[in-house]
């Protein structure tokens, strides 16, 4: 078990530098002016950022209304028996619900869980692992697809939610295994 943890620690430490080096090496191999392309992409990113502001505001208002109405707390109570079956503390369910909706909302829930239960608790460990292993799927579809005028998201939402489900269940499994 300790060997697996050591391997995971090393892989996580080397993953980002390896990816950056791989992109630079591939760009050099293809004789692409990597820095210029990076700056060009950053400029396009800024323009997209300006276009997504209305979608971002609408999404954040809807999420705040859902959270303030008590919708997340109600869903957590309803699904508590199911979470117990998979060894997921019921307190973590709001994180699992909020993460596909909003990054800032899920950070708020994660922070609240860590203040209440501690950063070294199973709940703190599991919520932070869920945060890192899932994506803000509804946010991405609503904001980014809206910004580039994609009206038919086709398989993007189901596949994104399937990936989120895989990330959430894997986080529960790994956290129970290592905690």
Backbone as CSV, one residue per row, in Angstrom:
resi,resn,N_x,N_y,N_z,CA_x,CA_y,CA_z,C_x,C_y,C_z
1,UNK,0.831,-1.189,0.000,0.000,0.000,0.000,0.879,1.258,0.000
2,UNK,1.940,1.219,0.781,2.838,2.373,0.865,3.555,2.605,-0.468
3,UNK,3.870,1.515,-1.179,4.520,1.631,-2.483,3.590,2.295,-3.494
4,UNK,2.323,1.918,-3.476,1.352,2.521,-4.389,1.223,4.010,-4.103
5,UNK,1.174,4.371,-2.833,1.067,5.781,-2.465,2.306,6.555,-2.928
6,UNK,3.475,5.962,-2.793,4.716,6.601,-3.237,4.715,6.789,-4.755
7,UNK,4.254,5.791,-5.489,4.180,5.885,-6.951,3.209,6.993,-7.364
8,UNK,2.044,7.046,-6.714,1.059,8.086,-7.026,1.628,9.468,-6.718
9,UNK,2.350,9.605,-5.600,2.971,10.884,-5.259,3.959,11.324,-6.335
10,UNK,4.797,10.404,-6.807,5.777,10.729,-7.836,5.118,11.058,-9.169
11,UNK,4.095,10.285,-9.539,3.393,10.554,-10.796,2.718,11.917,-10.771
12,UNK,2.083,12.256,-9.648,1.424,13.559,-9.563,2.440,14.690,-9.567
13,UNK,3.596,14.457,-9.011,4.646,15.482,-8.992,5.209,15.736,-10.394
14,UNK,5.320,14.686,-11.197,5.958,14.796,-12.508,4.980,15.006,-13.658
15,UNK,3.685,14.877,-13.438,2.710,14.915,-14.531,2.720,16.246,-15.280
16,UNK,2.577,17.350,-14.576,2.492,18.665,-15.240,3.800,19.014,-15.965
17,UNK,4.977,18.886,-15.312,6.208,19.177,-16.064,6.375,18.288,-17.303
18,UNK,5.960,17.020,-17.200,6.063,16.127,-18.348,5.164,16.593,-19.491
19,UNK,3.940,16.983,-19.173,3.005,17.436,-20.204,3.527,18.705,-20.881
20,UNK,4.023,19.644,-20.093,4.568,20.883,-20.659,5.751,20.572,-21.567
21,UNK,6.667,19.734,-21.090,7.828,19.361,-21.896,7.394,18.648,-23.177
22,UNK,6.400,17.771,-23.090,5.930,17.034,-24.264,5.366,17.988,-25.311
23,UNK,4.580,18.990,-24.891,4.054,19.963,-25.839,5.172,20.770,-26.488
24,UNK,6.127,21.205,-25.686,7.247,21.978,-26.246,8.082,21.138,-27.206
25,UNK,8.343,19.902,-26.826,9.129,19.011,-27.685,8.389,18.720,-28.989
26,UNK,7.086,18.454,-28.907,6.305,18.182,-30.109,6.264,19.412,-31.015
27,UNK,6.080,20.599,-30.413,6.095,21.841,-31.191,7.441,22.059,-31.865
28,UNK,8.520,21.777,-31.147,9.845,21.905,-31.732,10.072,20.908,-32.858
29,UNK,9.600,19.699,-32.677,9.720,18.664,-33.697,8.959,19.050,-34.964
30,UNK,7.783,19.654,-34.798,6.961,20.081,-35.943,7.357,21.466,-36.468
31,UNK,8.382,22.070,-35.852,8.885,23.387,-36.229,7.806,24.481,-36.108
32,UNK,7.055,24.410,-35.008,6.022,25.397,-34.705,6.635,26.439,-33.776
33,UNK,6.332,27.692,-34.020,6.818,28.760,-33.136,5.904,28.761,-31.909
34,UNK,6.300,27.980,-30.901,5.457,27.676,-29.753,5.077,28.928,-28.963
35,UNK,6.034,29.790,-28.694,5.741,30.980,-27.897,4.739,31.888,-28.601
36,UNK,4.932,32.102,-29.901,4.016,32.956,-30.646,2.608,32.365,-30.663
37,UNK,2.508,31.057,-30.826,1.199,30.387,-30.809,0.566,30.487,-29.420
38,UNK,1.382,30.418,-28.393,0.874,30.548,-27.027,0.288,31.935,-26.805
39,UNK,0.998,32.971,-27.238,0.527,34.352,-27.080,-0.750,34.566,-27.899
40,UNK,-0.795,34.019,-29.096,-1.990,34.124,-29.934,-3.192,33.454,-29.253
41,UNK,-2.980,32.302,-28.668,-4.046,31.609,-27.947,-4.500,32.375,-26.722
42,UNK,-3.548,32.999,-26.024,-3.904,33.798,-24.853,-4.757,34.994,-25.261
43,UNK,-4.441,35.603,-26.384,-5.231,36.736,-26.878,-6.653,36.287,-27.201
44,UNK,-6.802,35.140,-27.863,-8.133,34.602,-28.166,-8.868,34.249,-26.878
45,UNK,-8.140,33.750,-25.888,-8.747,33.409,-24.599,-9.329,34.632,-23.912
46,UNK,-8.639,35.744,-24.005,-9.148,36.982,-23.413,-10.443,37.412,-24.098
47,UNK,-10.481,37.301,-25.421,-11.692,37.670,-26.164,-12.855,36.763,-25.788
48,UNK,-12.607,35.478,-25.626,-13.649,34.543,-25.203,-14.107,34.898,-23.786
49,UNK,-13.173,35.265,-22.937,-13.508,35.654,-21.574,-14.488,36.814,-21.525
50,UNK,-14.312,37.772,-22.392,-15.228,38.917,-22.449,-16.599,38.464,-22.950
51,UNK,-16.628,37.550,-23.927,-17.911,37.086,-24.481,-18.700,36.229,-23.503
52,UNK,-18.032,35.549,-22.552,-18.765,34.633,-21.669,-19.354,35.313,-20.439
53,UNK,-19.053,36.565,-20.208,-19.512,37.237,-18.987,-21.035,37.145,-18.800
54,UNK,-21.875,37.410,-19.809,-23.325,37.292,-19.569,-23.746,35.871,-19.176
55,UNK,-23.170,34.870,-19.813,-23.492,33.481,-19.482,-23.024,33.133,-18.071
56,UNK,-21.881,33.644,-17.713,-21.329,33.411,-16.379,-22.234,33.995,-15.302
57,UNK,-22.680,35.210,-15.493,-23.557,35.861,-14.516,-24.862,35.082,-14.373
58,UNK,-25.452,34.681,-15.489,-26.708,33.926,-15.440,-26.530,32.606,-14.690
59,UNK,-25.456,31.906,-14.958,-25.207,30.616,-14.305,-24.985,30.804,-12.809
60,UNK,-24.207,31.788,-12.423,-23.928,32.013,-11.005,-25.181,32.408,-10.234
61,UNK,-26.064,33.199,-10.845,-27.317,33.576,-10.193,-28.199,32.341,-9.992
62,UNK,-28.307,31.494,-11.011,-29.132,30.292,-10.909,-28.608,29.360,-9.815
63,UNK,-27.304,29.197,-9.735,-26.707,28.324,-8.715,-26.932,28.900,-7.322
64,UNK,-26.758,30.193,-7.175,-26.983,30.828,-5.866,-28.422,30.658,-5.420
65,UNK,-29.366,30.778,-6.355,-30.777,30.593,-6.017,-31.044,29.148,-5.581
66,UNK,-30.474,28.183,-6.287,-30.666,26.768,-5.947,-30.097,26.456,-4.565
67,UNK,-28.931,26.986,-4.288,-28.288,26.744,-3.000,-29.049,27.428,-1.864
68,UNK,-29.462,28.681,-2.091,-30.168,29.435,-1.055,-31.560,28.870,-0.780
69,UNK,-32.159,28.239,-1.764,-33.499,27.683,-1.576,-33.500,26.413,-0.737
70,UNK,-32.329,25.857,-0.478,-32.245,24.622,0.301,-32.333,23.369,-0.548
71,UNK,-32.260,23.526,-1.857,-32.342,22.385,-2.768,-31.241,21.362,-2.549
72,UNK,-30.036,21.827,-2.300,-28.914,20.908,-2.101,-29.086,20.140,-0.797
73,UNK,-29.512,20.813,0.255,-29.715,20.140,1.545,-30.808,19.080,1.432
74,UNK,-31.873,19.367,0.707,-32.961,18.409,0.527,-32.483,17.180,-0.239
75,UNK,-31.762,17.396,-1.307,-31.238,16.271,-2.093,-30.274,15.434,-1.259
76,UNK,-29.455,16.087,-0.434,-28.515,15.359,0.427,-29.244,14.431,1.386
77,UNK,-30.328,14.909,1.974,-31.099,14.079,2.902,-31.753,12.904,2.186
78,UNK,-32.253,13.154,0.983,-32.921,12.089,0.230,-31.959,10.970,-0.181
79,UNK,-30.738,11.348,-0.528,-29.776,10.363,-1.030,-28.831,9.816,0.035
80,UNK,-29.007,10.191,1.284,-28.131,9.702,2.355,-28.079,8.175,2.422
81,UNK,-29.199,7.442,2.273,-29.099,5.968,2.296,-28.214,5.412,1.172
82,UNK,-28.273,6.022,0.015,-27.444,5.577,-1.107,-25.964,5.861,-0.842
83,UNK,-25.665,7.030,-0.297,-24.267,7.355,-0.025,-23.666,6.421,1.023
84,UNK,-24.483,5.984,1.968,-23.994,5.040,2.975,-23.618,3.707,2.349
85,UNK,-24.330,3.298,1.303,-24.033,2.029,0.632,-22.658,2.031,-0.032
86,UNK,-22.230,3.184,-0.502,-20.938,3.254,-1.193,-19.825,3.824,-0.306
87,UNK,-20.080,3.876,1.004,-19.092,4.387,1.979,-18.714,5.840,1.745
88,UNK,-19.680,6.635,1.296,-19.451,8.065,1.136,-20.196,8.784,2.242
89,UNK,-19.494,9.556,3.063,-20.192,10.306,4.103,-21.246,11.230,3.476
90,UNK,-22.426,11.273,4.066,-23.513,12.093,3.531,-23.130,13.571,3.469
91,UNK,-22.222,13.998,4.328,-21.796,15.403,4.338,-21.097,15.806,3.041
92,UNK,-20.557,14.833,2.315,-19.816,15.116,1.087,-20.748,15.222,-0.125
93,UNK,-21.969,14.741,-0.007,-22.893,14.760,-1.139,-23.132,16.159,-1.711
94,UNK,-23.267,17.219,-0.888,-23.408,18.557,-1.498,-22.234,18.918,-2.407
95,UNK,-21.049,18.466,-2.068,-19.885,18.701,-2.930,-20.055,17.971,-4.257
96,UNK,-20.510,16.716,-4.182,-20.704,15.926,-5.399,-21.790,16.531,-6.282
97,UNK,-22.791,17.143,-5.673,-23.874,17.763,-6.433,-23.424,19.096,-7.028
98,UNK,-22.722,19.899,-6.252,-22.359,21.242,-6.680,-21.216,21.256,-7.695
99,UNK,-20.308,20.312,-7.623,-19.125,20.352,-8.478,-19.446,20.419,-9.972
100,UNK,-20.381,19.628,-10.505,-20.687,19.773,-11.934,-21.361,21.100,-12.282
101,UNK,-21.875,21.805,-11.284,-22.576,23.057,-11.527,-21.670,24.275,-11.467
102,UNK,-20.799,24.329,-10.452,-20.045,25.558,-10.222,-18.732,25.289,-9.501
103,UNK,-17.669,25.840,-10.014,-16.375,25.730,-9.351,-16.333,26.527,-8.066
104,UNK,-16.822,27.772,-8.105,-16.781,28.612,-6.906,-17.749,28.095,-5.850
105,UNK,-18.908,27.589,-6.271,-19.846,27.005,-5.312,-19.275,25.780,-4.643
106,UNK,-18.583,24.946,-5.423,-17.988,23.745,-4.842,-16.799,24.087,-3.951
107,UNK,-16.080,25.151,-4.269,-15.000,25.585,-3.376,-15.587,26.036,-2.040
108,UNK,-16.715,26.752,-2.097,-17.384,27.182,-0.869,-17.816,26.005,-0.018
109,UNK,-18.394,24.988,-0.641,-18.815,23.798,0.098,-17.605,23.063,0.652
110,UNK,-16.563,22.914,-0.152,-15.357,22.222,0.295,-14.724,22.956,1.478
111,UNK,-14.655,24.264,1.413,-14.088,25.058,2.504,-14.909,24.894,3.776
112,UNK,-16.224,24.914,3.616,-17.116,24.730,4.756,-16.923,23.342,5.388
113,UNK,-16.801,22.319,4.546,-16.573,20.964,5.059,-15.244,20.863,5.805
114,UNK,-14.224,21.512,5.271,-12.912,21.452,5.914,-12.891,22.227,7.225
115,UNK,-13.619,23.340,7.288,-13.696,24.090,8.545,-14.430,23.279,9.604
116,UNK,-15.476,22.573,9.189,-16.290,21.802,10.120,-15.612,20.510,10.559
117,UNK,-15.045,19.775,9.604,-14.528,18.428,9.885,-13.002,18.340,9.913
118,UNK,-12.321,19.364,9.433,-10.860,19.358,9.408,-10.323,18.928,8.054
119,UNK,-9.164,19.465,7.711,-8.573,19.163,6.404,-8.022,17.749,6.336
120,UNK,-7.679,17.181,7.474,-7.119,15.829,7.494,-8.164,14.757,7.745
121,UNK,-9.434,15.139,7.784,-10.499,14.162,7.998,-10.821,13.456,6.683
122,UNK,-11.530,12.348,6.776,-11.973,11.641,5.574,-12.847,12.559,4.721
123,UNK,-13.700,13.335,5.352,-14.591,14.236,4.627,-13.792,15.324,3.907
124,UNK,-12.811,15.908,4.571,-11.967,16.917,3.935,-11.147,16.344,2.801
125,UNK,-10.581,15.170,3.020,-9.770,14.482,2.012,-10.629,14.127,0.803
126,UNK,-11.837,13.598,1.061,-12.710,13.168,-0.026,-13.244,14.355,-0.820
127,UNK,-13.620,15.431,-0.142,-14.150,16.587,-0.871,-13.073,17.229,-1.743
128,UNK,-11.852,17.305,-1.251,-10.790,17.893,-2.073,-10.410,16.977,-3.236
129,UNK,-10.482,15.668,-3.033,-10.209,14.727,-4.118,-11.296,14.811,-5.174
130,UNK,-12.548,14.946,-4.741,-13.655,15.121,-5.690,-13.479,16.405,-6.488
131,UNK,-13.051,17.457,-5.821,-12.843,18.740,-6.505,-11.807,18.591,-7.614
132,UNK,-10.738,17.870,-7.317,-9.666,17.730,-8.303,-9.931,16.713,-9.391
133,UNK,-10.868,15.799,-9.171,-11.074,14.730,-10.145,-12.343,14.891,-10.978
134,UNK,-13.018,16.018,-10.840,-14.231,16.263,-11.616,-14.172,17.636,-12.264
135,UNK,-15.165,17.925,-13.077,-15.199,19.180,-13.824,-16.538,19.876,-13.597
136,UNK,-16.576,21.137,-13.881,-17.812,21.915,-13.780,-18.576,21.768,-15.092
137,UNK,-19.129,20.601,-15.308,-19.703,20.215,-16.597,-20.816,21.148,-17.066
138,UNK,-21.817,21.410,-16.223,-22.913,22.281,-16.632,-22.406,23.692,-16.905
139,UNK,-21.461,24.138,-16.113,-20.866,25.455,-16.300,-20.172,25.529,-17.656
140,UNK,-19.391,24.516,-17.980,-18.665,24.500,-19.253,-19.641,24.516,-20.421
141,UNK,-20.667,23.660,-20.347,-21.636,23.596,-21.444,-22.395,24.918,-21.567
142,UNK,-22.861,25.463,-20.449,-23.654,26.697,-20.506,-22.819,27.901,-20.925
143,UNK,-21.667,28.057,-20.324,-20.888,29.273,-20.553,-20.064,29.200,-21.827
144,UNK,-19.234,28.189,-21.960,-18.328,28.143,-23.110,-19.050,27.811,-24.406
145,UNK,-19.989,26.867,-24.347,-20.736,26.564,-25.560,-21.578,27.764,-25.967
146,UNK,-22.146,28.463,-24.975,-22.921,29.663,-25.276,-22.066,30.766,-25.869
147,UNK,-20.844,30.887,-25.395,-19.963,31.954,-25.874,-19.570,31.768,-27.336
148,UNK,-19.512,30.528,-27.792,-19.137,30.273,-29.187,-20.346,29.848,-30.015
149,UNK,-21.544,30.109,-29.473,-22.815,29.883,-30.172,-23.059,28.441,-30.589
150,UNK,-22.685,27.504,-29.741,-23.030,26.100,-29.984,-24.370,25.859,-29.306
151,UNK,-25.381,25.572,-30.066,-26.730,25.378,-29.532,-27.031,23.906,-29.258
152,UNK,-26.444,23.003,-30.021,-26.683,21.576,-29.848,-25.423,20.946,-29.263
153,UNK,-25.452,20.699,-27.961,-24.261,20.152,-27.309,-24.099,18.656,-27.535
154,UNK,-25.085,18.032,-28.127,-25.115,16.623,-28.496,-24.688,15.722,-27.361
155,UNK,-23.510,15.152,-27.431,-23.066,14.190,-26.420,-22.201,14.815,-25.337
156,UNK,-21.929,16.091,-25.439,-21.007,16.724,-24.495,-21.500,16.614,-23.057
157,UNK,-22.758,16.912,-22.823,-23.294,16.866,-21.459,-23.338,15.440,-20.900
158,UNK,-23.898,14.460,-21.616,-23.893,13.098,-21.051,-22.493,12.553,-20.808
159,UNK,-21.582,12.794,-21.723,-20.217,12.294,-21.547,-19.528,13.024,-20.402
160,UNK,-19.745,14.318,-20.297,-19.170,15.081,-19.183,-19.680,14.594,-17.841
161,UNK,-20.992,14.343,-17.759,-21.565,13.842,-16.504,-21.098,12.428,-16.198
162,UNK,-20.908,11.616,-17.224,-20.363,10.264,-17.020,-18.933,10.338,-16.490
163,UNK,-18.147,11.259,-17.037,-16.784,11.453,-16.537,-16.803,11.951,-15.097
164,UNK,-17.737,12.848,-14.771,-17.875,13.316,-13.389,-18.238,12.165,-12.458
165,UNK,-19.160,11.316,-12.880,-19.553,10.161,-12.058,-18.364,9.234,-11.831
166,UNK,-17.571,9.029,-12.876,-16.376,8.195,-12.726,-15.391,8.839,-11.754
167,UNK,-15.206,10.147,-11.861,-14.310,10.859,-10.945,-14.788,10.802,-9.512
168,UNK,-16.097,10.969,-9.319,-16.659,10.942,-7.964,-16.540,9.556,-7.333
169,UNK,-16.907,8.534,-8.080,-16.828,7.174,-7.508,-15.384,6.753,-7.273
170,UNK,-14.503,7.137,-8.154,-13.085,6.823,-7.949,-12.549,7.567,-6.734
171,UNK,-12.954,8.811,-6.550,-12.520,9.581,-5.378,-12.986,8.911,-4.090
172,UNK,-14.236,8.440,-4.071,-14.749,7.750,-2.887,-13.944,6.486,-2.627
173,UNK,-13.692,5.708,-3.673,-12.943,4.459,-3.529,-11.519,4.703,-3.044
174,UNK,-10.814,5.617,-3.709,-9.409,5.890,-3.366,-9.296,6.482,-1.958
175,UNK,-10.181,7.404,-1.627,-10.119,8.025,-0.291,-10.397,7.018,0.810
176,UNK,-11.352,6.124,0.595,-11.605,5.071,1.586,-10.445,4.098,1.654
177,UNK,-9.776,3.892,0.540,-8.633,2.979,0.506,-7.434,3.545,1.255
178,UNK,-7.172,4.846,1.068,-5.974,5.455,1.657,-6.212,6.099,3.013
179,UNK,-7.460,6.319,3.398,-7.677,7.004,4.658,-7.774,6.020,5.806
